[in-house]
């Protein structure tokens, strides 16, 4: 009763008011579980009220809020289980939305906002409920199990059922009573807001009372515990509860009744055939067609369908129906495994992947054991021979298509696995098994397949071989053999190396294939494999003879990615062999674009949604190369920058005062400008800073400092140790740095010397005398250095034809003044008119001619003074 209507004397009211002032306020502490679940129930209450008045906009808004609240209580749900009332709402909401969607007349009466919200909410709830399929089905099963058949006029609900239910029956089926109690509570909550508010206030107050009321709070917590969630129990416990309720309730009135139309809680294996049915080919094929008819339909349990097909294969084996029908069932099992994921971007789970490999192995075993069996896509179902009596067997199906799909699924598994986890390593171990299946298929098709099918399998085998470094093939390409006899015998016993295998497979495709795509891919893989094993000349000649660079822009994106990978590998091969200019030319297009990561299929760059939408991004992600096939991007950039440094620094020294000097590498110049703009120059840290510091040292002719920046512990660990035979690469780099530093030194300081001894240069750059002689001779022949060699004294005599720095600056000034005069004439013509100067040129001397002559005299005087 309210305190305003309380009866009593004034003294009593004064005492009570004073007592209220003295008594301190109690602090109510609410447990996280109770707080989160109360938040969920409040939102659910709002959703149910909105459902009553068909306010779809409110339902959508509250459902999104419910989703966020459920995410906040994720930690509690993981411990305690998903609450039953949450699952009940999801099931009821989906049914409610489906009813509204089917009511076409009701949809027409809806306003625009409600109709749009209904469509959006229906899509969201269908997508969201896929994560709770088992819980929802279990919840519906429990509800149908305890749905009692009463007369229509009784109007029995869950709440009235709890009132009629005696205490004894509550002991017999405790879990069921809890479930019904929860349903009754939920029904009572939806009756009105006042009752729910009273219940909520009582529950909150009970948390702060004395120990006598702790039992009430505990009973409230039981509602939200995992035990209360009936569908989280194991099937065995549920069966035990049902059996005990049936045994104890048979002899008593008012007991639980069995419902004929209820959903079975225990998942039983469906009976394939009725008792006494004679198992023969016709019966099994009919059952197989029945199973396949449900394939792809809405609501079909795909895992159950796969189990049915496995069971049918077992029955076929038990009754010895022959290999023909078994092969047909195996084809359908593998196809069902591929169709398990409806989303094209989704990858197979580990369990399904293992089953798929086992089924393909078993299918190949059957095909090898039965040489009188013919399979193919061109065989019609009417002309199939599956019975033992009908020899040879004829089965519709394509084993090549299944193996190609298996290879694609393996690629998707590797794309969607974290490359830095142990799981990636475990999945990568399956590649050996995949290659083994491809080899077995290759062996089968070489005897029974067409040339086109053999080419397709050859390409699959090539794609698993071309990117792997074969140490034995590398040693053979270098002309090396085992040091001891045992090593030589071991190399011979191991059989063909990858170079021989690639050569045999690719040449077969070159000769037999009729499609451009397979031949193009085979050529690119062959070039990649040559370049990977440092066979530079074979790789270069094959690339030039194929003319792929002329029309590769018309190929599909996967082939373009393969082309980019091949060009990069070709450039790295040229760098290892010391072909610096060829390496730079091969890597120029990829590195100058600034999108090397994307062009090589190793990741996506951040872009605006205008350039690439979500669907395009998904498509590009499916084209990505698995991590174990990646090319190190830092190594690639370092090779390109070092190649650019060895070409650009001598060229800059030779054309220091040339105003029309062109840039060999824009990216290298950009890195130089970035280094020059730094206010504080410290020791280099990154790979780019090392290359910039080395470039500055080379520009001064200091090869030792340049060498120390390029080859050190940091650069070895980041780049150079990643090469096969890294020591040879480092030795090649040292020699190239010495030679290019010598050229840069002569370009920079030739104007200072009258003559210089080649022995001095040999000592300065630690090069052999013939090497120094060769470099200087090439420079003189190419007219890069105006000098001559004095053979008796082994000196280089400078001819002094190169202008000095002052003379170069004067020439630049003259060019700029000449340009200024030409601009002045153009401006004057525009002011006088286009034809004014032409028609009036004979009549009088124009002022602009006087200006031009004046400038020309001044320029000539300056040049004569400087060069005299």
Secondary structure, 3 states (H helix, E strand, C coil): CCHHHCCCCHHHHHHHHHHHHHCCCCCCCCCHHHHHHHHHHHHHHHHHHHHHCCCHHHHHHHHHHHHHHHHHCHHHHHHHCCCHHHHHHHHHHHHHHHHHHHCHHHHHHCCHHHHHHHHHHHHHHHHHHHHHHHHHHHHHHHHHHCCCCCCCCCCCCHHHHHHHCCHHHHHHCHHHHHHHHHHHHHHHHCCCHHHHHHHHHHHHHHCCCCHHHHHHHHHHHHHHCHHHCHHHCCHHHHHHHHHHHHHHHCCCCCCCCCCCCCCCCCCCCCCCCCCCCCCCHHHHHHHHHHHHHCCCCCCCCHHHHHHHHHHHHHHHHHCCCCHHHHHHHHHHHHHHHHCCCCCCCCCCCHHHHHHHHHHHHHHHHHHHHCCCEEEECCCCHHHCECCCCCCCEEEECCHHHHHHHHHHHHHHHHHCCCCCCHHHHHHHCHHHHHHHHHHHHHHHHHHHCCHHHHHHHHHHHHHCCCCCCCHHHHHHHCCCCCCCHHHHHHHHHCCCCHHHHHHHHHHHHHHHCCCHHHHHHHHHHHHHHHHHCCCHHHHHHHHHHHCHHHHHHHCCHHHHHHHHHHHHHHHHHHHHCCCHHHHHHHHHHHHHCCCHHHHCCCCCCCCCCCCCCHHHHHHHHHCCCCHHHCCCHHHHHHHHHHHHHHHHHHHHHHCCCCCCCCCCCHHHHHHHHHHHHCCCCCCCCCHHHHHHHHHHHHHCCCHHHHHHHHCCHHHHHHCHHHCCCHHHHHHHHHHHHHHHHHHHHHHHHCCCCCEEEHHHHHHHHCCCHHHHHHHHHHHHHCCCCCEEEECCCCEEEECCCCCCHHHHHHHHHHHHHHHHHHHHHHHHHHHHCCCHHHHCCCCCCCHHHHHHHHHHHHHHHHHHHHHC
